[in-house]
């Protein structure tokens, strides 16, 4: 299950590359991926903000910002229902 396309993270329009899987160890769905370079999110991350909301279409979920890569992309992770549905996959 994956999604590549437009999203809103912490109120900022971005492009994301996300995928997810069910983990039988903890019985939960885990999703993660990368936000394409966006200076506003790198600034937010460096200010100490980690917990964010992500919106894709009509769906949303809580996520956590990870490290920024050398090109300005930011890692994003979450647990539970992903912020995309199957009709939105691989846009």
PyMOL Python script that loads the backbone (N, CA, C, O; Angstrom):
from pymol import cmd

cmd.read_pdbstr("""\
ATOM      1  N   UNK A   1       0.855  -1.170   0.000  1.00  0.00           N
ATOM      2  CA  UNK A   1       0.000   0.000   0.000  1.00  0.00           C
ATOM      3  C   UNK A   1       0.898   1.229   0.000  1.00  0.00           C
ATOM      4  O   UNK A   1       1.733   1.396   0.889  1.00  0.00           O
ATOM      5  N   UNK A   2       0.723   2.090  -1.001  1.00  0.00           N
ATOM      6  CA  UNK A   2       1.574   3.278  -1.074  1.00  0.00           C
ATOM      7  C   UNK A   2       0.813   4.449  -1.688  1.00  0.00           C
ATOM      8  O   UNK A   2      -0.239   4.283  -2.306  1.00  0.00           O
ATOM      9  N   UNK A   3       1.384   5.643  -1.496  1.00  0.00           N
ATOM     10  CA  UNK A   3       0.810   6.860  -2.052  1.00  0.00           C
ATOM     11  C   UNK A   3       1.954   7.792  -2.419  1.00  0.00           C
ATOM     12  O   UNK A   3       2.891   7.978  -1.642  1.00  0.00           O
ATOM     13  N   UNK A   4       1.870   8.369  -3.593  1.00  0.00           N
ATOM     14  CA  UNK A   4       2.826   9.373  -4.060  1.00  0.00           C
ATOM     15  C   UNK A   4       2.003  10.513  -4.639  1.00  0.00           C
ATOM     16  O   UNK A   4       1.296  10.333  -5.630  1.00  0.00           O
ATOM     17  N   UNK A   5       2.095  11.686  -4.020  1.00  0.00           N
ATOM     18  CA  UNK A   5       1.329  12.800  -4.545  1.00  0.00           C
ATOM     19  C   UNK A   5       1.236  13.973  -3.593  1.00  0.00           C
ATOM     20  O   UNK A   5       2.050  14.130  -2.683  1.00  0.00           O
ATOM     21  N   UNK A   6       0.226  14.790  -3.825  1.00  0.00           N
ATOM     22  CA  UNK A   6       0.028  16.019  -3.060  1.00  0.00           C
ATOM     23  C   UNK A   6      -0.519  15.725  -1.673  1.00  0.00           C
ATOM     24  O   UNK A   6      -1.284  14.782  -1.469  1.00  0.00           O
ATOM     25  N   UNK A   7      -0.102  16.567  -0.719  1.00  0.00           N
ATOM     26  CA  UNK A   7      -0.583  16.471   0.663  1.00  0.00           C
ATOM     27  C   UNK A   7      -0.407  17.834   1.323  1.00  0.00           C
ATOM     28  O   UNK A   7       0.270  18.717   0.798  1.00  0.00           O
ATOM     29  N   UNK A   8      -1.026  17.979   2.472  1.00  0.00           N
ATOM     30  CA  UNK A   8      -0.804  19.158   3.309  1.00  0.00           C
ATOM     31  C   UNK A   8      -0.266  18.649   4.629  1.00  0.00           C
ATOM     32  O   UNK A   8      -0.919  17.867   5.318  1.00  0.00           O
ATOM     33  N   UNK A   9       0.936  19.098   4.978  1.00  0.00           N
ATOM     34  CA  UNK A   9       1.581  18.707   6.228  1.00  0.00           C
ATOM     35  C   UNK A   9       1.825  19.968   7.036  1.00  0.00           C
ATOM     36  O   UNK A   9       2.488  20.896   6.572  1.00  0.00           O
ATOM     37  N   UNK A  10       1.289  19.996   8.243  1.00  0.00           N
ATOM     38  CA  UNK A  10       1.442  21.155   9.126  1.00  0.00           C
ATOM     39  C   UNK A  10       1.033  22.444   8.417  1.00  0.00           C
ATOM     40  O   UNK A  10       1.667  23.484   8.594  1.00  0.00           O
ATOM     41  N   UNK A  11      -0.033  22.372   7.610  1.00  0.00           N
ATOM     42  CA  UNK A  11      -0.557  23.542   6.923  1.00  0.00           C
ATOM     43  C   UNK A  11       0.218  23.962   5.682  1.00  0.00           C
ATOM     44  O   UNK A  11      -0.061  25.016   5.110  1.00  0.00           O
ATOM     45  N   UNK A  12       1.185  23.156   5.257  1.00  0.00           N
ATOM     46  CA  UNK A  12       2.019  23.479   4.103  1.00  0.00           C
ATOM     47  C   UNK A  12       1.761  22.482   2.978  1.00  0.00           C
ATOM     48  O   UNK A  12       1.785  21.272   3.205  1.00  0.00           O
ATOM     49  N   UNK A  13       1.517  22.977   1.772  1.00  0.00           N
ATOM     50  CA  UNK A  13       1.309  22.089   0.625  1.00  0.00           C
ATOM     51  C   UNK A  13       2.643  21.474   0.218  1.00  0.00           C
ATOM     52  O   UNK A  13       3.631  22.181   0.020  1.00  0.00           O
ATOM     53  N   UNK A  14       2.657  20.148   0.095  1.00  0.00           N
ATOM     54  CA  UNK A  14       3.879  19.412  -0.228  1.00  0.00           C
ATOM     55  C   UNK A  14       3.550  18.235  -1.140  1.00  0.00           C
ATOM     56  O   UNK A  14       2.386  17.962  -1.432  1.00  0.00           O
ATOM     57  N   UNK A  15       4.596  17.546  -1.581  1.00  0.00           N
ATOM     58  CA  UNK A  15       4.463  16.262  -2.268  1.00  0.00           C
ATOM     59  C   UNK A  15       5.122  15.226  -1.372  1.00  0.00           C
ATOM     60  O   UNK A  15       6.193  15.449  -0.808  1.00  0.00           O
ATOM     61  N   UNK A  16       4.448  14.080  -1.259  1.00  0.00           N
ATOM     62  CA  UNK A  16       4.939  13.030  -0.377  1.00  0.00           C
ATOM     63  C   UNK A  16       5.072  11.706  -1.122  1.00  0.00           C
ATOM     64  O   UNK A  16       4.452  11.488  -2.162  1.00  0.00           O
ATOM     65  N   UNK A  17       5.882  10.848  -0.569  1.00  0.00           N
ATOM     66  CA  UNK A  17       6.071   9.476  -1.046  1.00  0.00           C
ATOM     67  C   UNK A  17       5.936   8.599   0.190  1.00  0.00           C
ATOM     68  O   UNK A  17       6.858   8.528   1.003  1.00  0.00           O
ATOM     69  N   UNK A  18       4.795   7.931   0.340  1.00  0.00           N
ATOM     70  CA  UNK A  18       4.488   7.180   1.551  1.00  0.00           C
ATOM     71  C   UNK A  18       4.154   5.730   1.240  1.00  0.00           C
ATOM     72  O   UNK A  18       3.653   5.415   0.160  1.00  0.00           O
ATOM     73  N   UNK A  19       4.428   4.867   2.176  1.00  0.00           N
ATOM     74  CA  UNK A  19       4.012   3.473   2.069  1.00  0.00           C
ATOM     75  C   UNK A  19       3.688   2.974   3.467  1.00  0.00           C
ATOM     76  O   UNK A  19       4.075   3.584   4.463  1.00  0.00           O
ATOM     77  N   UNK A  20       2.973   1.859   3.527  1.00  0.00           N
ATOM     78  CA  UNK A  20       2.586   1.340   4.824  1.00  0.00           C
ATOM     79  C   UNK A  20       2.449  -0.164   4.825  1.00  0.00           C
ATOM     80  O   UNK A  20       2.370  -0.809   3.780  1.00  0.00           O
ATOM     81  N   UNK A  21       2.423  -0.706   6.039  1.00  0.00           N
ATOM     82  CA  UNK A  21       2.292  -2.151   6.205  1.00  0.00           C
ATOM     83  C   UNK A  21       1.711  -2.454   7.574  1.00  0.00           C
ATOM     84  O   UNK A  21       1.856  -1.677   8.517  1.00  0.00           O
ATOM     85  N   UNK A  22       1.061  -3.585   7.662  1.00  0.00           N
ATOM     86  CA  UNK A  22       0.551  -4.084   8.927  1.00  0.00           C
ATOM     87  C   UNK A  22       1.685  -4.811   9.628  1.00  0.00           C
ATOM     88  O   UNK A  22       2.363  -5.638   9.019  1.00  0.00           O
ATOM     89  N   UNK A  23       1.897  -4.509  10.910  1.00  0.00           N
ATOM     90  CA  UNK A  23       2.940  -5.175  11.700  1.00  0.00           C
ATOM     91  C   UNK A  23       2.272  -6.187  12.625  1.00  0.00           C
ATOM     92  O   UNK A  23       1.597  -5.794  13.577  1.00  0.00           O
ATOM     93  N   UNK A  24       2.448  -7.477  12.364  1.00  0.00           N
ATOM     94  CA  UNK A  24       1.797  -8.489  13.196  1.00  0.00           C
ATOM     95  C   UNK A  24       2.336  -8.524  14.627  1.00  0.00           C
ATOM     96  O   UNK A  24       1.680  -9.058  15.522  1.00  0.00           O
ATOM     97  N   UNK A  25       3.514  -7.966  14.846  1.00  0.00           N
ATOM     98  CA  UNK A  25       4.092  -7.961  16.189  1.00  0.00           C
ATOM     99  C   UNK A  25       3.273  -7.105  17.148  1.00  0.00           C
ATOM    100  O   UNK A  25       2.982  -7.530  18.266  1.00  0.00           O
ATOM    101  N   UNK A  26       2.899  -5.898  16.716  1.00  0.00           N
ATOM    102  CA  UNK A  26       2.111  -5.034  17.602  1.00  0.00           C
ATOM    103  C   UNK A  26       0.649  -4.908  17.168  1.00  0.00           C
ATOM    104  O   UNK A  26      -0.152  -4.267  17.848  1.00  0.00           O
ATOM    105  N   UNK A  27       0.303  -5.529  16.021  1.00  0.00           N
ATOM    106  CA  UNK A  27      -1.083  -5.518  15.569  1.00  0.00           C
ATOM    107  C   UNK A  27      -1.560  -4.184  15.040  1.00  0.00           C
ATOM    108  O   UNK A  27      -2.763  -3.927  15.009  1.00  0.00           O
ATOM    109  N   UNK A  28      -0.638  -3.325  14.622  1.00  0.00           N
ATOM    110  CA  UNK A  28      -1.002  -1.991  14.140  1.00  0.00           C
ATOM    111  C   UNK A  28      -0.464  -1.765  12.738  1.00  0.00           C
ATOM    112  O   UNK A  28       0.476  -2.429  12.300  1.00  0.00           O
ATOM    113  N   UNK A  29      -1.079  -0.815  12.041  1.00  0.00           N
ATOM    114  CA  UNK A  29      -0.624  -0.419  10.713  1.00  0.00           C
ATOM    115  C   UNK A  29       0.389   0.714  10.885  1.00  0.00           C
ATOM    116  O   UNK A  29       0.117   1.688  11.587  1.00  0.00           O
ATOM    117  N   UNK A  30       1.545   0.591  10.253  1.00  0.00           N
ATOM    118  CA  UNK A  30       2.592   1.608  10.313  1.00  0.00           C
ATOM    119  C   UNK A  30       2.810   2.158   8.912  1.00  0.00           C
ATOM    120  O   UNK A  30       2.935   1.389   7.959  1.00  0.00           O
ATOM    121  N   UNK A  31       2.857   3.474   8.776  1.00  0.00           N
ATOM    122  CA  UNK A  31       3.134   4.095   7.487  1.00  0.00           C
ATOM    123  C   UNK A  31       4.285   5.080   7.655  1.00  0.00           C
ATOM    124  O   UNK A  31       4.492   5.632   8.735  1.00  0.00           O
ATOM    125  N   UNK A  32       5.028   5.291   6.578  1.00  0.00           N
ATOM    126  CA  UNK A  32       6.164   6.206   6.639  1.00  0.00           C
ATOM    127  C   UNK A  32       6.587   6.581   5.226  1.00  0.00           C
ATOM    128  O   UNK A  32       6.116   6.012   4.241  1.00  0.00           O
ATOM    129  N   UNK A  33       7.476   7.543   5.156  1.00  0.00           N
ATOM    130  CA  UNK A  33       7.986   7.955   3.864  1.00  0.00           C
ATOM    131  C   UNK A  33       8.716   9.268   3.951  1.00  0.00           C
ATOM    132  O   UNK A  33       9.273   9.629   4.987  1.00  0.00           O
ATOM    133  N   UNK A  34       8.702   9.980   2.833  1.00  0.00           N
ATOM    134  CA  UNK A  34       9.487  11.195   2.700  1.00  0.00           C
ATOM    135  C   UNK A  34       8.637  12.310   2.122  1.00  0.00           C
ATOM    136  O   UNK A  34       7.813  12.098   1.232  1.00  0.00           O
ATOM    137  N   UNK A  35       8.857  13.492   2.647  1.00  0.00           N
ATOM    138  CA  UNK A  35       8.258  14.708   2.107  1.00  0.00           C
ATOM    139  C   UNK A  35       9.317  15.327   1.199  1.00  0.00           C
ATOM    140  O   UNK A  35      10.459  15.513   1.620  1.00  0.00           O
ATOM    141  N   UNK A  36       8.950  15.646  -0.039  1.00  0.00           N
ATOM    142  CA  UNK A  36       9.913  16.284  -0.940  1.00  0.00           C
ATOM    143  C   UNK A  36      10.387  17.603  -0.328  1.00  0.00           C
ATOM    144  O   UNK A  36       9.679  18.189   0.490  1.00  0.00           O
ATOM    145  N   UNK A  37      11.577  18.080  -0.713  1.00  0.00           N
ATOM    146  CA  UNK A  37      12.144  19.287  -0.113  1.00  0.00           C
ATOM    147  C   UNK A  37      11.162  20.454  -0.030  1.00  0.00           C
ATOM    148  O   UNK A  37      10.538  20.843  -1.017  1.00  0.00           O
ATOM    149  N   UNK A  38      11.048  20.994   1.175  1.00  0.00           N
ATOM    150  CA  UNK A  38      10.182  22.138   1.457  1.00  0.00           C
ATOM    151  C   UNK A  38      10.821  22.903   2.624  1.00  0.00           C
ATOM    152  O   UNK A  38      10.784  22.436   3.762  1.00  0.00           O
ATOM    153  N   UNK A  39      11.406  24.074   2.347  1.00  0.00           N
ATOM    154  CA  UNK A  39      12.106  24.830   3.388  1.00  0.00           C
ATOM    155  C   UNK A  39      11.262  25.119   4.634  1.00  0.00           C
ATOM    156  O   UNK A  39      11.798  25.136   5.742  1.00  0.00           O
ATOM    157  N   UNK A  40       9.971  25.344   4.477  1.00  0.00           N
ATOM    158  CA  UNK A  40       9.127  25.650   5.642  1.00  0.00           C
ATOM    159  C   UNK A  40       9.086  24.480   6.620  1.00  0.00           C
ATOM    160  O   UNK A  40       9.054  24.695   7.831  1.00  0.00           O
ATOM    161  N   UNK A  41       9.085  23.251   6.120  1.00  0.00           N
ATOM    162  CA  UNK A  41       9.054  22.094   7.018  1.00  0.00           C
ATOM    163  C   UNK A  41      10.406  21.855   7.675  1.00  0.00           C
ATOM    164  O   UNK A  41      10.463  21.416   8.824  1.00  0.00           O
ATOM    165  N   UNK A  42      11.489  22.136   6.967  1.00  0.00           N
ATOM    166  CA  UNK A  42      12.811  22.014   7.585  1.00  0.00           C
ATOM    167  C   UNK A  42      12.937  23.032   8.719  1.00  0.00           C
ATOM    168  O   UNK A  42      13.463  22.714   9.786  1.00  0.00           O
ATOM    169  N   UNK A  43      12.458  24.244   8.490  1.00  0.00           N
ATOM    170  CA  UNK A  43      12.478  25.270   9.539  1.00  0.00           C
ATOM    171  C   UNK A  43      11.637  24.828  10.730  1.00  0.00           C
ATOM    172  O   UNK A  43      12.057  24.979  11.877  1.00  0.00           O
ATOM    173  N   UNK A  44      10.458  24.286  10.467  1.00  0.00           N
ATOM    174  CA  UNK A  44       9.581  23.794  11.529  1.00  0.00           C
ATOM    175  C   UNK A  44      10.273  22.688  12.324  1.00  0.00           C
ATOM    176  O   UNK A  44      10.236  22.687  13.554  1.00  0.00           O
ATOM    177  N   UNK A  45      10.890  21.770  11.635  1.00  0.00           N
ATOM    178  CA  UNK A  45      11.602  20.667  12.270  1.00  0.00           C
ATOM    179  C   UNK A  45      12.744  21.185  13.140  1.00  0.00           C
ATOM    180  O   UNK A  45      12.918  20.725  14.269  1.00  0.00           O
ATOM    181  N   UNK A  46      13.510  22.121  12.634  1.00  0.00           N
ATOM    182  CA  UNK A  46      14.646  22.666  13.389  1.00  0.00           C
ATOM    183  C   UNK A  46      14.211  23.487  14.593  1.00  0.00           C
ATOM    184  O   UNK A  46      14.996  23.693  15.518  1.00  0.00           O
ATOM    185  N   UNK A  47      12.966  23.960  14.592  1.00  0.00           N
ATOM    186  CA  UNK A  47      12.443  24.698  15.748  1.00  0.00           C
ATOM    187  C   UNK A  47      12.005  23.751  16.861  1.00  0.00           C
ATOM    188  O   UNK A  47      11.634  24.191  17.950  1.00  0.00           O
ATOM    189  N   UNK A  48      12.049  22.441  16.582  1.00  0.00           N
ATOM    190  CA  UNK A  48      11.696  21.455  17.599  1.00  0.00           C
ATOM    191  C   UNK A  48      10.344  20.808  17.410  1.00  0.00           C
ATOM    192  O   UNK A  48       9.971  19.922  18.180  1.00  0.00           O
ATOM    193  N   UNK A  49       9.602  21.229  16.405  1.00  0.00           N
ATOM    194  CA  UNK A  49       8.271  20.663  16.150  1.00  0.00           C
ATOM    195  C   UNK A  49       8.419  19.293  15.503  1.00  0.00           C
ATOM    196  O   UNK A  49       9.096  19.153  14.484  1.00  0.00           O
ATOM    197  N   UNK A  50       7.797  18.299  16.081  1.00  0.00           N
ATOM    198  CA  UNK A  50       7.847  16.946  15.517  1.00  0.00           C
ATOM    199  C   UNK A  50       6.460  16.427  15.178  1.00  0.00           C
ATOM    200  O   UNK A  50       6.271  15.824  14.122  1.00  0.00           O
ATOM    201  N   UNK A  51       5.498  16.645  16.041  1.00  0.00           N
ATOM    202  CA  UNK A  51       4.138  16.134  15.846  1.00  0.00           C
ATOM    203  C   UNK A  51       3.387  17.041  14.873  1.00  0.00           C
ATOM    204  O   UNK A  51       3.289  18.248  15.091  1.00  0.00           O
ATOM    205  N   UNK A  52       2.857  16.452  13.799  1.00  0.00           N
ATOM    206  CA  UNK A  52       2.151  17.220  12.769  1.00  0.00           C
ATOM    207  C   UNK A  52       0.900  16.465  12.332  1.00  0.00           C
ATOM    208  O   UNK A  52       0.729  15.286  12.639  1.00  0.00           O
ATOM    209  N   UNK A  53       0.047  17.157  11.622  1.00  0.00           N
ATOM    210  CA  UNK A  53      -1.083  16.489  10.974  1.00  0.00           C
ATOM    211  C   UNK A  53      -0.826  16.506   9.474  1.00  0.00           C
ATOM    212  O   UNK A  53      -0.230  17.441   8.939  1.00  0.00           O
ATOM    213  N   UNK A  54      -1.288  15.452   8.808  1.00  0.00           N
ATOM    214  CA  UNK A  54      -1.143  15.341   7.364  1.00  0.00           C
ATOM    215  C   UNK A  54      -2.522  15.124   6.764  1.00  0.00           C
ATOM    216  O   UNK A  54      -3.305  14.315   7.262  1.00  0.00           O
ATOM    217  N   UNK A  55      -2.815  15.848   5.699  1.00  0.00           N
ATOM    218  CA  UNK A  55      -4.112  15.765   5.029  1.00  0.00           C
ATOM    219  C   UNK A  55      -3.897  15.395   3.562  1.00  0.00           C
ATOM    220  O   UNK A  55      -3.106  16.017   2.854  1.00  0.00           O
ATOM    221  N   UNK A  56      -4.614  14.379   3.133  1.00  0.00           N
ATOM    222  CA  UNK A  56      -4.617  13.978   1.728  1.00  0.00           C
ATOM    223  C   UNK A  56      -6.083  13.839   1.340  1.00  0.00           C
ATOM    224  O   UNK A  56      -6.784  12.942   1.810  1.00  0.00           O
ATOM    225  N   UNK A  57      -6.532  14.741   0.476  1.00  0.00           N
ATOM    226  CA  UNK A  57      -7.950  14.745   0.126  1.00  0.00           C
ATOM    227  C   UNK A  57      -8.794  15.001   1.364  1.00  0.00           C
ATOM    228  O   UNK A  57      -8.549  15.954   2.103  1.00  0.00           O
ATOM    229  N   UNK A  58      -9.780  14.155   1.586  1.00  0.00           N
ATOM    230  CA  UNK A  58     -10.682  14.294   2.735  1.00  0.00           C
ATOM    231  C   UNK A  58     -10.163  13.602   3.990  1.00  0.00           C
ATOM    232  O   UNK A  58     -10.768  13.724   5.056  1.00  0.00           O
ATOM    233  N   UNK A  59      -9.061  12.885   3.880  1.00  0.00           N
ATOM    234  CA  UNK A  59      -8.542  12.115   5.015  1.00  0.00           C
ATOM    235  C   UNK A  59      -7.408  12.843   5.698  1.00  0.00           C
ATOM    236  O   UNK A  59      -6.724  13.666   5.089  1.00  0.00           O
ATOM    237  N   UNK A  60      -7.211  12.534   6.972  1.00  0.00           N
ATOM    238  CA  UNK A  60      -6.096  13.109   7.710  1.00  0.00           C
ATOM    239  C   UNK A  60      -5.614  12.114   8.759  1.00  0.00           C
ATOM    240  O   UNK A  60      -6.318  11.169   9.116  1.00  0.00           O
ATOM    241  N   UNK A  61      -4.406  12.346   9.241  1.00  0.00           N
ATOM    242  CA  UNK A  61      -3.818  11.503  10.274  1.00  0.00           C
ATOM    243  C   UNK A  61      -2.754  12.309  11.001  1.00  0.00           C
ATOM    244  O   UNK A  61      -2.269  13.323  10.499  1.00  0.00           O
ATOM    245  N   UNK A  62      -2.406  11.845  12.178  1.00  0.00           N
ATOM    246  CA  UNK A  62      -1.307  12.449  12.916  1.00  0.00           C
ATOM    247  C   UNK A  62      -0.024  11.740  12.517  1.00  0.00           C
ATOM    248  O   UNK A  62      -0.005  10.523  12.334  1.00  0.00           O
ATOM    249  N   UNK A  63       1.036  12.504  12.385  1.00  0.00           N
ATOM    250  CA  UNK A  63       2.328  11.944  12.022  1.00  0.00           C
ATOM    251  C   UNK A  63       3.434  12.592  12.823  1.00  0.00           C
ATOM    252  O   UNK A  63       3.202  13.500  13.622  1.00  0.00           O
ATOM    253  N   UNK A  64       4.623  12.115  12.595  1.00  0.00           N
ATOM    254  CA  UNK A  64       5.798  12.634  13.295  1.00  0.00           C
ATOM    255  C   UNK A  64       6.905  12.902  12.282  1.00  0.00           C
ATOM    256  O   UNK A  64       7.262  12.031  11.489  1.00  0.00           O
ATOM    257  N   UNK A  65       7.445  14.127  12.321  1.00  0.00           N
ATOM    258  CA  UNK A  65       8.560  14.475  11.462  1.00  0.00           C
ATOM    259  C   UNK A  65       9.827  13.826  11.992  1.00  0.00           C
ATOM    260  O   UNK A  65      10.068  13.792  13.198  1.00  0.00           O
ATOM    261  N   UNK A  66      10.632  13.311  11.070  1.00  0.00           N
ATOM    262  CA  UNK A  66      11.926  12.741  11.420  1.00  0.00           C
ATOM    263  C   UNK A  66      13.023  13.679  10.963  1.00  0.00           C
ATOM    264  O   UNK A  66      12.833  14.894  10.913  1.00  0.00           O
ATOM    265  N   UNK A  67      14.156  13.119  10.636  1.00  0.00           N
ATOM    266  CA  UNK A  67      15.300  13.922  10.233  1.00  0.00           C
ATOM    267  C   UNK A  67      15.121  14.484   8.820  1.00  0.00           C
ATOM    268  O   UNK A  67      14.386  13.939   7.997  1.00  0.00           O
ATOM    269  N   UNK A  68      15.817  15.587   8.574  1.00  0.00           N
ATOM    270  CA  UNK A  68      15.866  16.165   7.228  1.00  0.00           C
ATOM    271  C   UNK A  68      17.076  15.574   6.514  1.00  0.00           C
ATOM    272  O   UNK A  68      18.129  15.382   7.122  1.00  0.00           O
ATOM    273  N   UNK A  69      16.924  15.284   5.220  1.00  0.00           N
ATOM    274  CA  UNK A  69      18.057  14.763   4.457  1.00  0.00           C
ATOM    275  C   UNK A  69      18.865  15.943   3.891  1.00  0.00           C
ATOM    276  O   UNK A  69      18.423  17.088   3.992  1.00  0.00           O
ATOM    277  N   UNK A  70      20.019  15.689   3.309  1.00  0.00           N
ATOM    278  CA  UNK A  70      20.865  16.783   2.809  1.00  0.00           C
ATOM    279  C   UNK A  70      20.213  17.638   1.723  1.00  0.00           C
ATOM    280  O   UNK A  70      20.667  18.756   1.476  1.00  0.00           O
ATOM    281  N   UNK A  71      19.165  17.146   1.071  1.00  0.00           N
ATOM    282  CA  UNK A  71      18.505  17.881  -0.009  1.00  0.00           C
ATOM    283  C   UNK A  71      17.290  18.667   0.470  1.00  0.00           C
ATOM    284  O   UNK A  71      16.663  19.373  -0.320  1.00  0.00           O
ATOM    285  N   UNK A  72      16.945  18.555   1.764  1.00  0.00           N
ATOM    286  CA  UNK A  72      15.815  19.288   2.315  1.00  0.00           C
ATOM    287  C   UNK A  72      14.539  18.498   2.420  1.00  0.00           C
ATOM    288  O   UNK A  72      13.512  19.046   2.821  1.00  0.00           O
ATOM    289  N   UNK A  73      14.566  17.222   2.072  1.00  0.00           N
ATOM    290  CA  UNK A  73      13.402  16.360   2.271  1.00  0.00           C
ATOM    291  C   UNK A  73      13.315  15.976   3.746  1.00  0.00           C
ATOM    292  O   UNK A  73      14.326  15.946   4.446  1.00  0.00           O
ATOM    293  N   UNK A  74      12.109  15.683   4.209  1.00  0.00           N
ATOM    294  CA  UNK A  74      11.914  15.345   5.622  1.00  0.00           C
ATOM    295  C   UNK A  74      11.199  14.008   5.722  1.00  0.00           C
ATOM    296  O   UNK A  74      10.245  13.744   4.990  1.00  0.00           O
ATOM    297  N   UNK A  75      11.666  13.174   6.628  1.00  0.00           N
ATOM    298  CA  UNK A  75      11.049  11.878   6.873  1.00  0.00           C
ATOM    299  C   UNK A  75       9.761  12.081   7.676  1.00  0.00           C
ATOM    300  O   UNK A  75       9.698  12.958   8.537  1.00  0.00           O
ATOM    301  N   UNK A  76       8.736  11.273   7.395  1.00  0.00           N
ATOM    302  CA  UNK A  76       7.447  11.354   8.072  1.00  0.00           C
ATOM    303  C   UNK A  76       7.001   9.946   8.431  1.00  0.00           C
ATOM    304  O   UNK A  76       7.047   9.051   7.587  1.00  0.00           O
ATOM    305  N   UNK A  77       6.571   9.737   9.668  1.00  0.00           N
ATOM    306  CA  UNK A  77       6.099   8.429  10.111  1.00  0.00           C
ATOM    307  C   UNK A  77       4.765   8.568  10.827  1.00  0.00           C
ATOM    308  O   UNK A  77       4.423   9.637  11.333  1.00  0.00           O
ATOM    309  N   UNK A  78       4.019   7.470  10.860  1.00  0.00           N
ATOM    310  CA  UNK A  78       2.752   7.450  11.576  1.00  0.00           C
ATOM    311  C   UNK A  78       2.305   6.027  11.847  1.00  0.00           C
ATOM    312  O   UNK A  78       2.793   5.077  11.235  1.00  0.00           O
ATOM    313  N   UNK A  79       1.380   5.899  12.763  1.00  0.00           N
ATOM    314  CA  UNK A  79       0.817   4.605  13.129  1.00  0.00           C
ATOM    315  C   UNK A  79      -0.699   4.723  13.128  1.00  0.00           C
ATOM    316  O   UNK A  79      -1.254   5.726  13.578  1.00  0.00           O
ATOM    317  N   UNK A  80      -1.356   3.705  12.626  1.00  0.00           N
ATOM    318  CA  UNK A  80      -2.809   3.707  12.563  1.00  0.00           C
ATOM    319  C   UNK A  80      -3.289   3.888  11.140  1.00  0.00           C
ATOM    320  O   UNK A  80      -2.529   3.680  10.194  1.00  0.00           O
ATOM    321  N   UNK A  81      -4.521   4.266  10.982  1.00  0.00           N
ATOM    322  CA  UNK A  81      -5.114   4.437   9.653  1.00  0.00           C
ATOM    323  C   UNK A  81      -4.295   5.470   8.875  1.00  0.00           C
ATOM    324  O   UNK A  81      -4.076   6.574   9.373  1.00  0.00           O
ATOM    325  N   UNK A  82      -3.840   5.134   7.669  1.00  0.00           N
ATOM    326  CA  UNK A  82      -3.028   6.080   6.899  1.00  0.00           C
ATOM    327  C   UNK A  82      -3.877   7.234   6.372  1.00  0.00           C
ATOM    328  O   UNK A  82      -5.101   7.126   6.299  1.00  0.00           O
ATOM    329  N   UNK A  83      -3.225   8.341   6.005  1.00  0.00           N
ATOM    330  CA  UNK A  83      -3.968   9.505   5.518  1.00  0.00           C
ATOM    331  C   UNK A  83      -4.390   9.419   4.055  1.00  0.00           C
ATOM    332  O   UNK A  83      -4.844  10.416   3.492  1.00  0.00           O
ATOM    333  N   UNK A  84      -4.254   8.275   3.437  1.00  0.00           N
ATOM    334  CA  UNK A  84      -4.706   8.095   2.050  1.00  0.00           C
ATOM    335  C   UNK A  84      -5.575   6.850   1.986  1.00  0.00           C
ATOM    336  O   UNK A  84      -5.498   5.981   2.854  1.00  0.00           O
ATOM    337  N   UNK A  85      -6.405   6.771   0.947  1.00  0.00           N
ATOM    338  CA  UNK A  85      -7.175   5.539   0.752  1.00  0.00           C
ATOM    339  C   UNK A  85      -6.741   4.899  -0.556  1.00  0.00           C
ATOM    340  O   UNK A  85      -5.966   5.479  -1.316  1.00  0.00           O
ATOM    341  N   UNK A  86      -7.236   3.721  -0.807  1.00  0.00           N
ATOM    342  CA  UNK A  86      -6.784   2.966  -1.971  1.00  0.00           C
ATOM    343  C   UNK A  86      -7.064   3.671  -3.291  1.00  0.00           C
ATOM    344  O   UNK A  86      -6.317   3.478  -4.250  1.00  0.00           O
ATOM    345  N   UNK A  87      -8.107   4.475  -3.371  1.00  0.00           N
ATOM    346  CA  UNK A  87      -8.412   5.199  -4.611  1.00  0.00           C
ATOM    347  C   UNK A  87      -7.388   6.285  -4.881  1.00  0.00           C
ATOM    348  O   UNK A  87      -7.243   6.707  -6.029  1.00  0.00           O
ATOM    349  N   UNK A  88      -6.674   6.751  -3.872  1.00  0.00           N
ATOM    350  CA  UNK A  88      -5.688   7.814  -4.025  1.00  0.00           C
ATOM    351  C   UNK A  88      -4.289   7.283  -4.226  1.00  0.00           C
ATOM    352  O   UNK A  88      -3.370   8.076  -4.430  1.00  0.00           O
ATOM    353  N   UNK A  89      -4.082   5.981  -4.178  1.00  0.00           N
ATOM    354  CA  UNK A  89      -2.754   5.405  -4.256  1.00  0.00           C
ATOM    355  C   UNK A  89      -2.058   5.748  -5.558  1.00  0.00           C
ATOM    356  O   UNK A  89      -2.670   5.786  -6.626  1.00  0.00           O
ATOM    357  N   UNK A  90      -0.753   5.998  -5.442  1.00  0.00           N
ATOM    358  CA  UNK A  90       0.139   6.245  -6.577  1.00  0.00           C
ATOM    359  C   UNK A  90      -0.437   7.231  -7.584  1.00  0.00           C
ATOM    360  O   UNK A  90      -0.594   6.923  -8.765  1.00  0.00           O
ATOM    361  N   UNK A  91      -0.741   8.395  -7.098  1.00  0.00           N
ATOM    362  CA  UNK A  91      -1.289   9.495  -7.908  1.00  0.00           C
ATOM    363  C   UNK A  91      -0.298   9.956  -8.941  1.00  0.00           C
ATOM    364  O   UNK A  91      -0.589  10.872  -9.710  1.00  0.00           O
TER     365      UNK A  91
END
""", "prot")
cmd.dss("prot")
cmd.show_as("cartoon", "prot")
cmd.util.cbc("prot")
cmd.orient("prot")
